[in-house]
Amino acid sequence: MRDLLHVADLADLVNDQLVRPRHWAGAVVNVGGGVDVSLSLHETSALCEQLTGNSVQLAADPETRAGDVPIYISDCPELARHSEWVPQRGARRKFLRF
């Protein structure tokens, strides 16, 4: 599984930081889509194929390599305490709307 964050959601958060600089002054937070906006690598590949029409041959490699990360989900409790911002767009959204 991989945490995904739509660029328009990140832009919404950055805009809030620009509009309210005093509120955000000194804040250090993680930002990500979280478990609700995550896909497996297989799901991500299938989505890319669906959106582009391009097919890529995929094969599993059973060997675990140094640095492999089997699951990544952002942990953002500081962000939740500091803001009401949450991602609004899932991975399947095709068009950017700012």
Contacts in CASP RR format, 6 or more apart in sequence:
PFRMAT RR
TARGET T0000
AUTHOR 0000-0000-0000
METHOD contacts of the structure
MODEL  1
MRDLLHVADLADLVNDQLVRPRHWAGAVVNVGGGVDVSLSLHETSALCEQ
LTGNSVQLAADPETRAGDVPIYISDCPELARHSEWVPQRGARRKFLRF
1 35 0 8 1.000
1 38 0 8 1.000
1 39 0 8 1.000
1 40 0 8 1.000
1 71 0 8 1.000
1 72 0 8 1.000
1 73 0 8 1.000
2 38 0 8 1.000
2 39 0 8 1.000
2 40 0 8 1.000
2 41 0 8 1.000
2 44 0 8 1.000
2 71 0 8 1.000
2 72 0 8 1.000
3 32 0 8 1.000
3 33 0 8 1.000
3 34 0 8 1.000
3 35 0 8 1.000
3 37 0 8 1.000
3 38 0 8 1.000
3 72 0 8 1.000
3 73 0 8 1.000
3 74 0 8 1.000
4 33 0 8 1.000
4 37 0 8 1.000
4 38 0 8 1.000
4 39 0 8 1.000
4 44 0 8 1.000
4 90 0 8 1.000
4 91 0 8 1.000
5 31 0 8 1.000
5 32 0 8 1.000
5 33 0 8 1.000
5 37 0 8 1.000
5 74 0 8 1.000
5 87 0 8 1.000
6 37 0 8 1.000
6 87 0 8 1.000
6 88 0 8 1.000
6 89 0 8 1.000
6 90 0 8 1.000
6 91 0 8 1.000
6 93 0 8 1.000
6 96 0 8 1.000
7 96 0 8 1.000
8 89 0 8 1.000
8 93 0 8 1.000
8 96 0 8 1.000
8 97 0 8 1.000
8 98 0 8 1.000
9 33 0 8 1.000
9 87 0 8 1.000
9 88 0 8 1.000
9 89 0 8 1.000
10 31 0 8 1.000
11 98 0 8 1.000
12 85 0 8 1.000
12 88 0 8 1.000
13 31 0 8 1.000
13 83 0 8 1.000
13 85 0 8 1.000
16 24 0 8 1.000
16 83 0 8 1.000
16 85 0 8 1.000
17 24 0 8 1.000
23 82 0 8 1.000
24 82 0 8 1.000
27 78 0 8 1.000
27 82 0 8 1.000
28 78 0 8 1.000
29 76 0 8 1.000
29 78 0 8 1.000
29 79 0 8 1.000
29 82 0 8 1.000
29 83 0 8 1.000
30 74 0 8 1.000
30 75 0 8 1.000
30 76 0 8 1.000
30 78 0 8 1.000
30 79 0 8 1.000
31 74 0 8 1.000
31 76 0 8 1.000
31 79 0 8 1.000
32 74 0 8 1.000
32 76 0 8 1.000
32 87 0 8 1.000
33 74 0 8 1.000
33 76 0 8 1.000
33 87 0 8 1.000
34 73 0 8 1.000
34 74 0 8 1.000
34 76 0 8 1.000
34 87 0 8 1.000
35 73 0 8 1.000
36 87 0 8 1.000
37 87 0 8 1.000
37 89 0 8 1.000
37 90 0 8 1.000
37 91 0 8 1.000
38 73 0 8 1.000
39 47 0 8 1.000
39 91 0 8 1.000
42 58 0 8 1.000
44 91 0 8 1.000
45 56 0 8 1.000
45 58 0 8 1.000
47 91 0 8 1.000
47 92 0 8 1.000
48 54 0 8 1.000
48 56 0 8 1.000
49 55 0 8 1.000
49 56 0 8 1.000
51 94 0 8 1.000
79 85 0 8 1.000
80 86 0 8 1.000
END
